[in-house]
Amino acid sequence: MQIWVDADACPTVIRDILFRAAARVGCDMTLVANRGLRTPAENPRIRSVRVSEGFNVADQHIVASLAPGDLVITADIPLAAEVVEAGAFALNPRGELYTIENVRQALAARDLLTELRSDGLVSGGAPPIGQADRQRFANALDRFLTSRASA
């Protein structure tokens, strides 16, 4: 299993949690972004890939590269839907694991919010990642990695 990170919008605190987890369980991790990213020099199993600028270029790279059973960290619900359809798993930075059962519902809710925003009925986006979000993410990641190790 490999961990893929949609890194353009991934908060630094979440990346730090991921770096520690990947080192602890000894899995490969790839951060994909359209800018250069620093990775821990002491862990050669963590690398970054820089893709060209453009709409969904990082997403397309991740989907083309992943294998069934891989884990993708993303807040992008359309990417999460593609990941799940490809037989992999998606976890958002707030600790929600997307599955076949819930990703379509999340995609529908996202589309509804997009429509409401365009009509001026709703403004703003998600609040910044807080301590409770970080803890939920770390716990969800640990549960996922533990379940994969025992599988």
N, C-alpha and C positions, 0 to 999 in steps of 0.2 A: 504494500500500500504506500502511496505517495500522497503528500499534502500539497495542494496547489493553492496559492493565495492571489486573489484578485487584488493586487497591492496598490493600485492607484488611489483608492479611497479607504484602504484599511488603516485604522488608527494605529499609531505607534505603540500604544499600550497593548493592543491586541497582538501586534507583531512580536513584541517582547514575550508575551505569554506563549506564543507559538514557537519561538526560538527555544525557550526552556523545555517545552513539551517534546519537540522534535529531538533535542539532545537526550532527554530522559529515556525516550522509547527507541531511539536509534533509527528513525525513519527519514527518508528523503523528503525535502521540502523545497518547492520552487516558488519564488515570488515573481509574478508577472506584472509588468507596469510599462508605461510609455516614457519612463524616466529612469535614470540609474538609481539603484537602491543599495544601501550598505547591508551586508549580511555578516554574521559573526565569523571572523577569520579562523577561529579555533574549531569550527565545525564544517568540514568540507561537504557534508551531506545537505547543507543549506546553500542554495544558490539563487541568483536572480537572473531573470531574462528580461531584456529591454526590447519591447516591440515598437513599431513605428506609431506615430500619432494617428489618430483616426477613431471614428465611432466604432466601438465594440472590437477593436483589434486585439486587445488583451483577452477579452472573452473568447473570441474565436480561437486564439492560440491555446487557451486552456482546454476548450472542448475538443480540439483536434489532438491534443496531447494526452489527455487523461485516459485511464483504463478503468474498467468496471471495478468497483470497490475503493477507488481513490476518494479522498476527501478534498472538497473545495471550500475555501473560506471566502465568502462574498456576501455583500449586502444587496447585490443586484438580483432581484427576483427572477427576471427573464433568464439570466445565466443559471441561476439555481434550477429552474425548470429544465433547461437543456442538460444540465449535469445529471439530474435525477433520471431523466429519460434515457441517458447513456449508461445507466446502471451504477453510477457513482453516488456519492453523498455530498450534500451542501449544508454548511453551517454558517449562520450569519454572525456578525460580531457582537450581537446581543444574546447569543446562546440558543437560538432557535434552529433545530435540525430540520431541514426540509426533506420530506419523503414523498413518495407517490401519492400518499393519502392527503397531504396538506399543501403541496406546492401549487396546485391549481387554484385552491382557495386563496392563497397568498397572492397569486398573480391576478386574480379577479379583484381582490381588494385594492391592489396597487393601481390597476386600471381605473377603478372607480375613483380613487383619490386623485389620479391624474386628470380625469374628466372634471371633477369638482374644482380642482385648482384652476383649470383653464376657464371655467365658468365664473371664477371669482368667489365661489362659495366657501372655499377652504384656502387658507394661506399657510405658508411655512412648511417645514418638513419635520423629520424626527429630531428629538432633542439630542444634544451631545451625549456621547458615551459616558455614563457615570460609574461610580464604584459598584453599584448593584449589577449593572450590565457586565462589567468586567468579571465579576464573580460568577454570574450566570454563564458567561462564555467559558471561563476556565473550568467550571464544573461540567458543562456539556462536552467540552473537548476531552476532559479526562474520562468521562463515562464512555465516549465514543472510542477512544484509544484503548481503554481497558477491555471493552467488548470485542474489539478487533483482535487484541492480543490473545484472548481466550477462545477465539473462534477457530 
